[in-house]
Amino acid sequence: MAIFTARLAVVIVLFIACNASTEEANQDAVQQNMQRQIQLYLEALMKEYVTRDNILPCYDFVVVGAGSAGSVVANRLSQNAAVNVLLLEAGGIETPDLATPFFSFLAANENNTWMYATVPQNKSCLSFPGHVAVMTLGKIMGGTSSINSMNFVRGNRHDFDLWETHYNATGWNYSSVLENFKAIERFNISEVSEYERDMYHGTEGETPINYPGYNTSLSYAFLNACQQSNYEYIDYNGANHTGYSRVQSNTAGGVRMSANTCFLRSVNRSNLHISINSTVTKIIFDGKQATHVVFVKDGVEMNVSIGVEVVLSAGAINSPKLLMVSGVGPKEDLNKSNITSVADLPVGVGLMDHAIFLGLVVTTDKDEVGIRNINQSIEQYQFNRTGLLTIPGAFEALLFTSSYNETMEDERKRDWADIEVELTDLFPGPDIAKSPYVSNETFEQYYMPMFNNTGFMPAIAMVRPKSRGTVKLNPLDPSEPPLIDPQFLSEEEDVERIVNGTLKVMKLFTTEAMQKIGAKIWNGSYPNCTNYTIWSREYIRCFVQQAAFPGQHVCCTCPMGDRNDSVVNSRLKVRGLNNVRVIDASVMPQITSGNINAAVLMIGDKGAKMIIEDHNSTIEAIQAKKQADAVTNMI
């Protein structure tokens, strides 16, 4: 791992340098040399993946999707050298430009994400072109963990207890999943008390967890404002979940540590075959037994047979899609697409995501971040991978709080926050015009007038939504992108919570700490909300419904449990089928209270261990046969 990280760091520096200014006389020669070094690095990466000719006709386990969960599953299953594992990823390699933490807000593009679009929304996204939101879900080694903001949030203990008590997901209570969280984690934050480190954190797992390696003066102002507002400084992945903290992130040595880096690049196993640019199109069944996986690699259709199990880790959109095109899903919907039903299950129902409101723009007297000196920050990062560019996703600190009113008092007492506030070291500039969430009218009327100012934008996420949506096949062509209807903010309580949360967050900017930096909320009137008094409840409600956008934390489309609306059981096996599991965000029966990547890694670890437990005798038989074959070959 250390050797790989060092090599990656060199290439990151080269990549940034290629885009930085050099003296004109040397610029062409320097950039040509750097581009050549980067090309050699990428070619070396490609050699780690199997070609079409190297793919075996049969594998004991086939894992679909090399995202957060799939990377963990493939790692854990291949620890036994007797078992052969094929990991299929639709996307390509994780390129070095994605490793610089600060620039993760620029990471998603058409080359590394699915870029799915929702159907038009009628209670949210109202200022977006066509009322449509874009879902930037990772299509790359490491999945969304290779392009996200790296904020490592497990969720609230009550989330997991609810999975067991309400959804009958046996063995998924907080005490049980805590062991899996600890197993994937290498916690390096010394500021957390020794008691909490021992009780709640792991130190020998694959994923390094650290605070950002740099603090801006803005972060100190924010943290002081939280303290002056009587919040408690906490380890939000420890004993308490309501309070403020610096961001815990999966970074190390100034670079992103994706699931691909931690669980796949760190191992070199001959029994683990990884095939990139391999889009799975169908699972073939013989009765209730999955026999083959069909996929297209580099434009050529191929198939492999399944020795023991196939594991779907394709994410909360593609896992349900793959099940449905293979005949597993609502029978009535499958009939519309002329798909023979294998199992009639509520696949694709119950989609959840967090709604994020980035409408509060706060100006300050001066640049408290240093963004105007970005070239100096780039030079510093090139030199020793320190400074501003080590801040993950431009997020430095956060606050978990409740939007509660009198009827929600019990939730506050149970430490179950529903609002996550992330301090964002960004301020709107001309590039915001490129956002799929900003119309030309909004850009010209709301954002352009503030371009000469400095400041920041707090991201307000409502992390305990009730709204649920669906993923359905396109009945005209099931192979096309599915019909995604998240139904954002369709529940009135969700709107109320985010409005209450916004009003509560606004009070932070009246504290002494914020007044010292001249913090003022921008008072421009947002288009389509001009009939309301600025920052009144009615105005915020309008603004939220116009501009809140998806958190890209999609889940809950193949929920686990023992209920009629469950798709997989508590062992993550698809109900009614013999050898198909789903292990990814789609099995969450309800979304967790915060960024979901940490929980998805946990699901990968727990799910893989369930497979090993359930097939212990089968794996022992495979191992015994291979040992016998080896002896025979020696004779």
Secondary structure as GFF3:
##gff-version 3
##sequence-region A 1 635
A	DSSP	alpha_helix	2	18	.	.	.	ID=ss1
A	DSSP	alpha_helix	24	46	.	.	.	ID=ss2
A	DSSP	three_ten_helix	52	54	.	.	.	ID=ss3
A	DSSP	beta_strand	58	64	.	.	.	ID=ss4
A	DSSP	alpha_helix	68	77	.	.	.	ID=ss5
A	DSSP	beta_strand	85	88	.	.	.	ID=ss6
A	DSSP	three_ten_helix	96	99	.	.	.	ID=ss7
A	DSSP	three_ten_helix	101	106	.	.	.	ID=ss8
A	DSSP	beta_strand	116	117	.	.	.	ID=ss9
A	DSSP	three_ten_helix	129	131	.	.	.	ID=ss10
A	DSSP	beta_strand	134	135	.	.	.	ID=ss11
A	DSSP	three_ten_helix	143	146	.	.	.	ID=ss12
A	DSSP	alpha_helix	157	167	.	.	.	ID=ss13
A	DSSP	alpha_helix	174	184	.	.	.	ID=ss14
A	DSSP	beta_strand	185	187	.	.	.	ID=ss15
A	DSSP	alpha_helix	194	200	.	.	.	ID=ss16
A	DSSP	beta_strand	207	209	.	.	.	ID=ss17
A	DSSP	alpha_helix	217	228	.	.	.	ID=ss18
A	DSSP	beta_strand	243	246	.	.	.	ID=ss19
A	DSSP	beta_strand	251	252	.	.	.	ID=ss20
A	DSSP	beta_strand	255	256	.	.	.	ID=ss21
A	DSSP	alpha_helix	259	259	.	.	.	ID=ss22
A	DSSP	pi_helix	260	264	.	.	.	ID=ss23
A	DSSP	beta_strand	272	275	.	.	.	ID=ss24
A	DSSP	beta_strand	278	286	.	.	.	ID=ss25
A	DSSP	beta_strand	289	297	.	.	.	ID=ss26
A	DSSP	beta_strand	300	312	.	.	.	ID=ss27
A	DSSP	alpha_helix	315	325	.	.	.	ID=ss28
A	DSSP	beta_strand	328	329	.	.	.	ID=ss29
A	DSSP	alpha_helix	331	336	.	.	.	ID=ss30
A	DSSP	beta_strand	343	344	.	.	.	ID=ss31
A	DSSP	beta_strand	349	351	.	.	.	ID=ss32
A	DSSP	beta_strand	355	357	.	.	.	ID=ss33
A	DSSP	beta_strand	362	364	.	.	.	ID=ss34
A	DSSP	three_ten_helix	371	373	.	.	.	ID=ss35
A	DSSP	alpha_helix	374	384	.	.	.	ID=ss36
A	DSSP	three_ten_helix	388	390	.	.	.	ID=ss37
A	DSSP	three_ten_helix	392	394	.	.	.	ID=ss38
A	DSSP	beta_strand	395	401	.	.	.	ID=ss39
A	DSSP	three_ten_helix	406	408	.	.	.	ID=ss40
A	DSSP	alpha_helix	409	413	.	.	.	ID=ss41
A	DSSP	beta_strand	419	424	.	.	.	ID=ss42
A	DSSP	three_ten_helix	430	434	.	.	.	ID=ss43
A	DSSP	alpha_helix	440	442	.	.	.	ID=ss44
A	DSSP	pi_helix	443	447	.	.	.	ID=ss45
A	DSSP	three_ten_helix	448	450	.	.	.	ID=ss46
A	DSSP	beta_strand	454	462	.	.	.	ID=ss47
A	DSSP	beta_strand	469	472	.	.	.	ID=ss48
A	DSSP	beta_strand	483	485	.	.	.	ID=ss49
A	DSSP	alpha_helix	492	506	.	.	.	ID=ss50
A	DSSP	three_ten_helix	507	510	.	.	.	ID=ss51
A	DSSP	alpha_helix	512	516	.	.	.	ID=ss52
A	DSSP	beta_strand	520	521	.	.	.	ID=ss53
A	DSSP	alpha_helix	537	547	.	.	.	ID=ss54
A	DSSP	beta_strand	549	550	.	.	.	ID=ss55
A	DSSP	beta_strand	580	582	.	.	.	ID=ss56
A	DSSP	three_ten_helix	585	587	.	.	.	ID=ss57
A	DSSP	alpha_helix	597	614	.	.	.	ID=ss58
A	DSSP	alpha_helix	616	634	.	.	.	ID=ss59
###
